[in-house]
Amino acid sequence: MFLIMLSIYHWDMLQRKRGKMYMCFEQRKHLLREMCGGNGEKKHILEDMTDKELENLIVDEKHGVIYCYIPKVACTNWKRVMFVLNQSEPYQDPMSISGDLVHMPYQLTLLNSFPRIEMKVRLKHYTKFLFVRDPFVRLISAYRDKFQRYNEYYYLNFARDMLRLYGGQPEPPKSVDEAFASGLHPSFYSFIQYLLDPQTEKNVPFEPHWRQMHRLCHPCLIQYDFVGHQETLQADAEQLLRILKLQDDIKFPPSYDNMTSPGWVWDWFRTVPLEARRKLYKLYEVDFKLFGYTKPDALLNE
């Protein structure tokens, strides 16, 4: 009898926990609807958008799912999941799929590969989800990944300009090998200066790893059914798979890059002058507000 009562108790606690999580997810969707009511992005309609603006939406025809991926928000693992779901059952472990493979062109079906009328049908009837992250933490992650590690593409296309324009290096090394050999890479502040420079987006939009999340996924145009947060990634992923009725078929890969502390964020921003921090917040303010992230007053007030 005791074991039965204990099982009932655990089941009841699980249902209460899931109920609270459900309310949390509903609050995130409600916040989006509320914020989008007064947000300028709503002036867009699907017909006005280019295929390029819709390139982050991945479609799983088999299960009727659309995922909008945001770089530096667990997108490699979610792409692995989307890739596996399009294979035959039983599904492979997503971690058995190469991260490089899922980032290659034509490995996943994009929404913009369909005619406009078919895009609208899928957007209306498919389950649509995205995962977001604290905007400043996402910028730190992008900086670490692209500029503190060996990356020829990002060095040649971005880091050299940052060193030249903001890093006091009028003639930066021509190759990433030379730069790394001399221990040279843009500082975090140089990266922030690059983001704040009006010339940066004069001809082309921000690179997707630091482009604002709402500009990648258009949450005021597309009514998402599920908004997950990187900060609660594992729990949110499990809940989403339950909603999709896939919890017994596939497991989301474990992640170790979810949690950060306020002190850790401050360590990165201590080299950035106060005025630049405030300007950066204004640049990403819509992301903070749409997705329910608290304004980082400790960084913005001194």
DRENTOR-915557 format. One record per residue (C-alpha): residue number from 1; residue in one letter; y, z, x. Coordinates in pm, 1 decimal. Each point is the difference from the previous one (the first is absolute). Example, Ala and Ser with C-alpha at 12.3 -4.5 7.8 and 13.67 -1.06 7.14 Angstrom:
<recs>
{1 "A" {-450.0 780.0 1230.0}},
{2 "S" {344.0 -66.0 137.0}},
</recs>
This chain:
<recs>
{1 "M" {0.0 0.0 0.0}},
{2 "F" {236.2 89.3 283.8}},
{3 "L" {-52.1 -342.6 162.7}},
{4 "I" {63.9 -173.4 -331.1}},
{5 "M" {323.1 195.4 -53.2}},
{6 "L" {105.1 -75.5 358.5}},
{7 "S" {-63.9 -371.1 -54.3}},
{8 "I" {203.6 5.7 -322.1}},
{9 "Y" {282.9 178.4 183.3}},
{10 "H" {3.0 -257.9 280.9}},
{11 "W" {-9.9 -284.4 -252.0}},
{12 "D" {290.2 155.5 -192.5}},
{13 "M" {204.8 44.6 318.8}},
{14 "L" {-68.8 -361.4 96.4}},
{15 "Q" {119.7 -122.0 -340.0}},
{16 "R" {314.7 213.5 27.0}},
{17 "K" {68.2 -139.8 346.7}},
{18 "R" {-49.5 -355.6 -123.7}},
{19 "G" {227.8 72.1 -294.3}},
{20 "K" {276.8 117.5 233.8}},
{21 "M" {-51.7 -307.9 218.9}},
{22 "Y" {21.7 -223.3 -307.0}},
{23 "M" {332.8 159.4 -92.1}},
{24 "C" {121.5 -54.7 355.8}},
{25 "F" {-86.5 -370.9 -14.2}},
{26 "E" {161.6 -34.6 -341.6}},
{27 "Q" {315.6 168.0 132.7}},
{28 "R" {15.7 -251.0 285.9}},
{29 "K" {-17.2 -290.4 -246.8}},
{30 "H" {255.4 164.2 -228.8}},
{31 "L" {237.9 48.3 294.2}},
{32 "L" {-29.5 -368.2 86.6}},
{33 "R" {80.9 -105.7 -355.2}},
{34 "E" {291.2 243.0 -13.0}},
{35 "M" {146.9 -102.6 335.2}},
{36 "C" {-49.7 -371.0 -63.0}},
{37 "G" {210.8 27.3 -314.2}},
{38 "G" {309.7 34.5 216.6}},
{39 "N" {-119.3 -183.9 308.0}},
{40 "G" {144.8 -337.1 93.9}},
{41 "E" {-340.9 -144.9 81.8}},
{42 "K" {-69.9 -40.0 -370.0}},
{43 "K" {219.5 -309.9 -11.0}},
{44 "H" {-293.3 -191.2 151.0}},
{45 "I" {-259.2 -168.9 -214.1}},
{46 "L" {-323.8 -153.0 119.5}},
{47 "E" {129.5 -354.6 -42.1}},
{48 "D" {288.0 76.0 238.2}},
{49 "M" {-224.8 125.1 277.9}},
{50 "T" {-135.6 -215.6 279.2}},
{51 "D" {-364.6 -10.6 100.4}},
{52 "K" {107.9 166.2 324.6}},
{53 "E" {131.0 302.2 -191.9}},
{54 "L" {-339.3 39.8 -170.3}},
{55 "E" {-212.7 -34.3 313.7}},
{56 "N" {-99.1 370.5 13.3}},
{57 "L" {-194.8 -5.4 -326.1}},
{58 "I" {-377.6 -26.6 48.8}},
{59 "V" {-226.6 -88.4 -291.9}},
{60 "D" {-358.8 109.3 -63.9}},
{61 "E" {-116.3 -238.4 -271.3}},
{62 "K" {-339.4 163.3 -31.3}},
{63 "H" {138.0 337.4 -112.1}},
{64 "G" {338.3 -106.9 -136.3}},
{65 "V" {207.3 185.5 259.3}},
{66 "I" {327.6 -78.5 176.7}},
{67 "Y" {99.6 196.7 310.1}},
{68 "C" {344.9 -23.2 156.7}},
{69 "Y" {-38.3 87.4 365.6}},
{70 "I" {274.1 167.7 201.5}},
{71 "P" {-36.9 -2.2 380.1}},
{72 "K" {-34.2 349.5 149.7}},
{73 "V" {-131.2 144.2 -326.9}},
{74 "A" {-378.6 -13.7 46.4}},
{75 "C" {9.3 -372.9 -63.6}},
{76 "T" {-276.8 -88.0 247.9}},
{77 "N" {-247.3 227.3 -177.4}},
{78 "W" {104.3 -118.2 -345.1}},
{79 "K" {-35.5 -359.8 114.1}},
{80 "R" {-349.1 89.2 122.5}},
{81 "V" {-79.4 137.8 -345.3}},
{82 "M" {137.1 -311.1 -173.0}},
{83 "F" {-198.5 -222.9 236.1}},
{84 "V" {-324.7 187.7 -62.8}},
{85 "L" {48.0 -1.4 -378.3}},
{86 "N" {0.0 -378.5 8.0}},
{87 "Q" {-342.7 -7.5 166.3}},
{88 "S" {-336.6 39.0 -167.4}},
{89 "E" {-142.3 339.5 -95.5}},
{90 "P" {-100.9 243.6 136.9}},
{91 "Y" {336.0 18.9 170.3}},
{92 "Q" {30.2 46.0 375.1}},
{93 "D" {166.6 301.8 150.3}},
{94 "P" {365.8 -112.7 27.9}},
{95 "M" {16.2 143.8 351.6}},
{96 "S" {-259.9 -256.4 108.3}},
{97 "I" {262.0 -271.5 -55.9}},
{98 "S" {226.7 -82.7 292.9}},
{99 "G" {363.0 95.4 -47.2}},
{100 "D" {97.7 -323.2 174.8}},
{101 "L" {-207.8 -204.1 -245.9}},
{102 "V" {173.3 125.2 -314.3}},
{103 "H" {344.0 -76.9 145.2}},
{104 "M" {-93.0 -362.7 66.4}},
{105 "P" {124.8 -269.9 -240.7}},
{106 "Y" {-223.3 -109.6 -288.4}},
{107 "Q" {-237.5 297.4 18.7}},
{108 "L" {143.3 146.1 -320.9}},
{109 "T" {122.5 -167.8 -318.7}},
{110 "L" {376.7 23.7 -44.9}},
{111 "L" {172.1 -3.6 -335.9}},
{112 "N" {236.9 -272.3 115.1}},
{113 "S" {-295.4 -237.4 45.7}},
{114 "F" {-16.0 -38.9 -380.0}},
{115 "P" {229.0 -209.1 -222.7}},
{116 "R" {288.3 200.3 -150.4}},
{117 "I" {-150.3 17.0 -348.1}},
{118 "E" {-323.6 142.5 145.7}},
{119 "M" {193.8 249.7 208.5}},
{120 "K" {164.9 132.6 -316.1}},
{121 "V" {-335.1 32.9 -178.3}},
{122 "R" {-148.0 199.1 288.3}},
{123 "L" {306.9 221.2 31.4}},
{124 "K" {-25.0 77.1 -370.2}},
{125 "H" {-371.6 74.3 -22.2}},
{126 "Y" {-121.6 115.5 344.0}},
{127 "T" {19.8 357.1 131.2}},
{128 "K" {283.4 6.2 254.1}},
{129 "F" {40.5 260.5 273.0}},
{130 "L" {190.1 74.4 318.3}},
{131 "F" {22.0 283.3 252.6}},
{132 "V" {331.3 125.3 139.2}},
{133 "R" {115.6 239.5 270.1}},
{134 "D" {301.2 208.0 98.7}},
{135 "P" {240.1 -275.4 115.8}},
{136 "F" {111.2 171.9 321.5}},
{137 "V" {-356.2 91.7 99.0}},
{138 "R" {-101.5 -360.8 -62.2}},
{139 "L" {275.2 -115.9 239.6}},
{140 "I" {-123.7 240.6 268.1}},
{141 "S" {-353.1 -133.3 -46.1}},
{142 "A" {121.8 -360.6 27.9}},
{143 "Y" {196.4 78.7 316.2}},
{144 "R" {-292.9 174.0 167.2}},
{145 "D" {-244.0 -275.6 -91.3}},
{146 "K" {212.3 -300.8 90.9}},
{147 "F" {218.0 118.2 287.7}},
{148 "Q" {-176.8 283.5 178.7}},
{149 "R" {-326.2 -192.3 21.9}},
{150 "Y" {-76.3 -323.6 179.9}},
{151 "N" {85.4 -278.2 -243.6}},
{152 "E" {107.1 -338.1 132.7}},
{153 "Y" {119.1 -141.2 -333.5}},
{154 "Y" {224.4 294.1 -83.4}},
{155 "Y" {133.3 23.3 352.6}},
{156 "L" {100.9 -366.4 18.1}},
{157 "N" {135.6 -23.2 -354.8}},
{158 "F" {166.4 338.4 -42.8}},
{159 "A" {-14.3 243.4 293.2}},
{160 "R" {175.2 -229.4 250.6}},
{161 "D" {295.2 -39.4 -236.0}},
{162 "M" {14.4 375.3 -58.8}},
{163 "L" {3.2 66.6 374.5}},
{164 "R" {268.8 -261.8 52.9}},
{165 "L" {224.6 92.8 -291.5}},
{166 "Y" {-37.0 378.8 -16.3}},
{167 "G" {-194.6 112.0 306.4}},
{168 "G" {237.1 -86.1 282.9}},
{169 "Q" {-232.8 -270.2 133.2}},
{170 "P" {196.1 -330.0 17.6}},
{171 "E" {-303.2 -172.0 157.5}},
{172 "P" {-314.5 172.8 -134.5}},
{173 "P" {-339.0 -101.5 142.7}},
{174 "K" {-117.8 -336.8 -128.1}},
{175 "S" {-357.2 115.4 -64.5}},
{176 "V" {-158.5 304.6 -156.0}},
{177 "D" {-205.9 49.8 316.9}},
{178 "E" {313.8 33.7 210.9}},
{179 "A" {155.7 233.6 -253.3}},
{180 "F" {-302.9 227.0 -18.4}},
{181 "A" {-42.5 0.3 377.5}},
{182 "S" {354.3 134.4 31.6}},
{183 "G" {-42.4 242.4 -293.4}},
{184 "L" {267.4 -180.3 -198.6}},
{185 "H" {7.5 -6.3 -380.6}},
{186 "P" {271.9 46.5 -261.9}},
{187 "S" {89.9 358.3 -80.7}},
{188 "F" {-36.7 123.2 -355.9}},
{189 "Y" {379.2 6.2 -27.5}},
{190 "S" {18.3 -364.1 112.9}},
{191 "F" {-245.0 -83.3 -277.8}},
{192 "I" {224.1 178.6 -252.3}},
{193 "Q" {306.9 -182.9 134.2}},
{194 "Y" {-186.0 -327.4 -50.4}},
{195 "L" {-73.7 93.2 -363.4}},
{196 "L" {362.3 95.5 -65.1}},
{197 "D" {149.7 -308.6 163.4}},
{198 "P" {125.8 -236.1 -276.4}},
{199 "Q" {-92.4 -296.2 221.8}},
{200 "T" {-369.4 89.0 -12.8}},
{201 "E" {-47.6 -135.1 -352.2}},
{202 "K" {263.1 -270.3 18.1}},
{203 "N" {-255.0 -283.9 14.8}},
{204 "V" {-338.5 157.1 -79.7}},
{205 "P" {-109.7 315.2 -186.3}},
{206 "F" {-136.2 305.5 177.4}},
{207 "E" {-345.0 -35.4 148.7}},
{208 "P" {-249.1 142.0 -255.2}},
{209 "H" {-90.8 307.2 208.3}},
{210 "W" {352.2 135.1 -50.3}},
{211 "R" {111.0 -189.6 -308.8}},
{212 "Q" {74.2 232.6 -290.9}},
{213 "M" {-307.1 63.2 -214.4}},
{214 "H" {165.5 -102.6 -325.7}},
{215 "R" {87.5 -336.8 155.5}},
{216 "L" {-366.3 -59.8 81.7}},
{217 "C" {-152.5 103.1 -333.7}},
{218 "H" {282.5 -34.4 -257.2}},
{219 "P" {-87.0 306.2 -212.4}},
{220 "C" {287.7 -67.7 -239.9}},
{221 "L" {-141.7 -343.3 -77.1}},
{222 "I" {-371.6 79.5 7.9}},
{223 "Q" {-122.9 288.8 -216.1}},
{224 "Y" {-250.1 173.7 225.6}},
{225 "D" {-283.9 195.5 -157.2}},
{226 "F" {-49.3 226.7 300.7}},
{227 "V" {233.4 119.7 274.5}},
{228 "G" {-177.4 176.8 284.8}},
{229 "H" {161.3 197.4 282.3}},
{230 "Q" {-102.5 -6.4 364.3}},
{231 "E" {60.3 375.9 12.8}},
{232 "T" {-287.1 55.6 -245.9}},
{233 "L" {-191.0 -310.8 96.6}},
{234 "Q" {-361.0 115.9 -28.3}},
{235 "A" {41.2 174.0 -334.9}},
{236 "D" {205.5 -287.9 -139.0}},
{237 "A" {-251.4 -258.2 120.8}},
{238 "E" {-286.0 188.5 -164.9}},
{239 "Q" {195.1 20.2 -326.5}},
{240 "L" {77.3 -371.6 8.0}},
{241 "L" {-364.8 -90.4 57.5}},
{242 "R" {-91.1 219.6 -299.5}},
{243 "I" {255.3 -184.6 -214.0}},
{244 "L" {-152.4 -329.7 111.7}},
{245 "K" {-350.4 141.8 -65.4}},
{246 "L" {-96.3 -75.3 358.1}},
{247 "Q" {-41.0 357.0 127.3}},
{248 "D" {-378.9 -34.8 23.7}},
{249 "D" {13.1 -344.0 161.7}},
{250 "I" {243.9 35.8 287.6}},
{251 "K" {167.6 272.8 204.4}},
{252 "F" {349.2 -19.4 141.4}},
{253 "P" {-5.6 38.3 381.2}},
{254 "P" {109.7 336.3 141.0}},
{255 "S" {353.1 7.0 138.9}},
{256 "Y" {153.6 218.4 268.1}},
{257 "D" {364.7 -110.3 -13.3}},
{258 "N" {117.0 163.9 -320.7}},
{259 "M" {161.0 330.9 76.7}},
{260 "T" {328.4 61.9 177.4}},
{261 "S" {223.0 304.1 22.2}},
{262 "P" {379.6 16.8 -38.3}},
{263 "G" {18.3 112.6 362.2}},
{264 "W" {-188.4 -309.9 113.2}},
{265 "V" {243.6 -227.4 -184.0}},
{266 "W" {296.6 187.0 144.8}},
{267 "D" {-138.6 -45.9 352.9}},
{268 "W" {27.6 -375.1 -49.9}},
{269 "F" {345.7 2.5 -156.0}},
{270 "R" {164.6 249.0 235.2}},
{271 "T" {102.3 -293.3 226.6}},
{272 "V" {160.2 -184.6 -294.2}},
{273 "P" {365.7 92.6 -68.0}},
{274 "L" {76.6 155.8 -336.3}},
{275 "E" {207.0 -293.2 -125.8}},
{276 "A" {-281.4 -242.3 81.6}},
{277 "R" {-249.7 220.6 -187.2}},
{278 "R" {224.5 -3.6 -305.7}},
{279 "K" {35.6 -378.4 13.6}},
{280 "L" {-376.5 -33.6 36.9}},
{281 "Y" {-54.4 211.7 -309.1}},
{282 "K" {233.4 -226.7 -197.6}},
{283 "L" {-200.4 -299.1 123.3}},
{284 "Y" {-325.5 150.1 -132.9}},
{285 "E" {144.7 208.9 -284.3}},
{286 "V" {-154.6 -214.1 -274.9}},
{287 "D" {-347.7 62.7 144.0}},
{288 "F" {62.2 375.2 12.6}},
{289 "K" {114.7 6.4 -362.2}},
{290 "L" {-246.5 -243.5 -156.3}},
{291 "F" {-305.6 165.3 149.9}},
{292 "G" {103.1 363.0 -37.7}},
{293 "Y" {61.6 95.8 361.2}},
{294 "T" {242.4 285.1 58.7}},
{295 "K" {326.3 -84.7 170.0}},
{296 "P" {-32.8 134.2 360.1}},
{297 "D" {308.1 222.5 -13.6}},
{298 "A" {-93.6 181.1 320.8}},
{299 "L" {37.7 -329.2 187.3}},
{300 "L" {314.8 -107.7 -181.9}},
{301 "N" {204.8 321.4 7.6}},
{302 "E" {100.4 191.7 308.2}},
</recs>
